[in-house]
Amino acid sequence: MKTPSHRLSLPRLSLFFSLLLSVLIAPVALAAVNLSDTPLGRRVMVDYIVHFAYNLQWPVNAFDNHSAPFKVCLLGGDSLGETLAERFKNQRIDGRRVALERIDLKDILRARKCQIVVLGSMDRANLLKTLVTVEFFPVLTVSDAERFAVTGGMIEFADTNGEVALRMNKTMLEKAELKMGNSLFRLGRKME
């Protein structure tokens, strides 16, 4: 008695590997698209960052003196820089002028003097290093990096089926002594 042969012909084998490859690559390609990768996503993120700047309360010791600027710092990428600069141009937060700064990873300690740190594209090790550097300082950390809030970031922007979801790490917000109203937790926005 002969056992059936399960050999695939060359065209079928090629089709099989093509399908297998597309199944393996598709989730990675979809996961690689962050909100900050699209113009609309960048605008939505900047809208939220502006909202946070005006609606959170920083402790008095978050500033060097009464005339110190409100610093929004970019670390690990500059995809939001232009849009943030445009939105904060000539703006004041609690009477303080807004200063936008770009911080290099080699000068990471400067992030402790910022009120908001926007973390862009970087590897996981540098992301963790940054979060540890500002952990007990009154610095709001925001990013659209995957699993940012679980990793120790404060506010993660996530696109969930065309809607922006904010994933918040309340423990980290409390460690930084940042006060927020309940309205912050009700924020949500459709991507149109």
N, C-alpha and C positions, 0 to 999 in steps of 0.2 A: 504494500500500500504506500503510495506516494503522498508525502505531505505537501500541502499547497505552498507554492512559493509566493513570498510577499515582496518581491522586488518591484521597485517603481521604475517605470521607463524614464528616460532622460527628460522629456518634456514635463512629466508629472513631478519628477524630482526637483526640477527647476522651479515649478510652480509652488511646490511644498516649501522650499527654502525662501522663496519670495514672500509667501504668506507668513512664514515664521519670522522672518526679518522684519516685516512691517508690523507684526504684533509686538515684537520686542522693542522696536524703535519708536513707535507711535506714542506710548505713554511718556517716554523720556522727552520727546519733542514737545508734547503738550505741557509737561511739567516745567519745561525750561522757560515758558513764557510767563513772565511776571507782569504785574500791573504797570510797573515802570518801563516796560518794553514797548508800550503803545502810547500815542499822544493822549488819548482819552484817559487811560489809566494814570498817566502822569498828572493830568489836570485834577482828577478825582483825589489822588493822594495829596496833592498840594492843597486842595480845598480843605481836606481834613487836617493837615498840618497847621494851616492858618487857623482853623477852628480850635485846635488844641492850644495854640499859642495864646489866643484870646480868652479861652475858657478854663484853662487849668490855672491853679495858683501855685507859685513857687515859693519856698520859704525865703525869708529876707536874706539869709546867709548864702543864697544862690548867686548873689551879685557882690562884686568887690566893693562897690560904693553906690551912692544914690544916682550917679550919672553914668554908670556902666551900661553898655548896650545890652539888649536882649539878643543873645547869640543863637543862630540856627546854623548848625555845622553839618557839612557833608563829608562822609568818610566812606571810602571804598567804591567810588563811582560818582558820576556827575550827571546822571540822567535827569535829575530834578532841578539842577542848579539854575538853569535859565528861567524856568517857570517860577521857581521860588523867588528869584531875584525880581522878576516882574511883579509878582503879587505883593511882596514886602517893600517894594520901592516907596520911599517916603512914608512908611507906616510907623506907628508907635504902639508899643504894647505896655500898658500901665505907665505911660509917660516916657518910656525908654525907646530910643531909636533901635531899629532892627539891623543887626549886622549879620551878613551871610559869610561864613568862612568855610574854606575847604581844608581838611586836615589829612595829612599823609599818615600812613600807618606807623612810620618811624617817629612821628610826633604825637602818638596816641594820647599821651597824658594831657595834651591841650583840650581834649574832649571833656575833661572834668570841669572846664570853665564855660561850657556851653549849656544852654537851657534845653535845646532840642538837638539830638544827634540823629541824622538820617543816614542809615547804613545801607549802602548800595551793594553792588556785586563784589563779593569777596569769598574766599574759601572758608570753610567751617572753622578752621583753627583760628584765623584772624577775627572772625565774627565772635567766637567765644572769648578771645583775648580782649577784644574791645568791650564786651559786656562785663567782664570781670573788672576791667579798668575803671568803669564808671558805676559799678554796682551800688556803692553806698553814698553816691553823690546825687544832688538834686538835678538830674539830667534825664529828660524824657528820651527814650530810645524807640525809634520807629523804623520799620522796614517791611518790604514785601518778600523777604527771604522765607522760603518754606520752613515751617516749624519754628519760626522766630520767637514767638511767645513762649513756647514750651522750652526752648533753649535758654531762656532768661531775658529775652527782650520784653519790652513793656507793651507795645502795640504793633500787631502784625496786620498788614493789609492782605486780604486774600480775595481772590475772585472765585466765587462759588456760583456757578451756573449763571453768569451774567450779572450777579449782584456782588457788591463789595461787602465783605464781612470783616469786622474788626475783631481780632482775637486779642484779648487783653490779659495781661498777667498782673492781677491786682496785688499780689505779694510784692512784686518788684516796684510797682507804683508806690506802695506804702513804705517800702524801704527807702525810697528816694524822697519821701515826705511831700509828694505831689498831691494836691487836693483837686478833686474833680467833682462836678455835679453829676447827679443821676442821669441827666440828659445825654451824657457822653455814651452811656451804655445802650441808649435807644437809637443811636445813629446807624443808618444803613442806607445804601443807595444802589439803585439799579444802574447798570452800565447801558447807556443808550447810544 
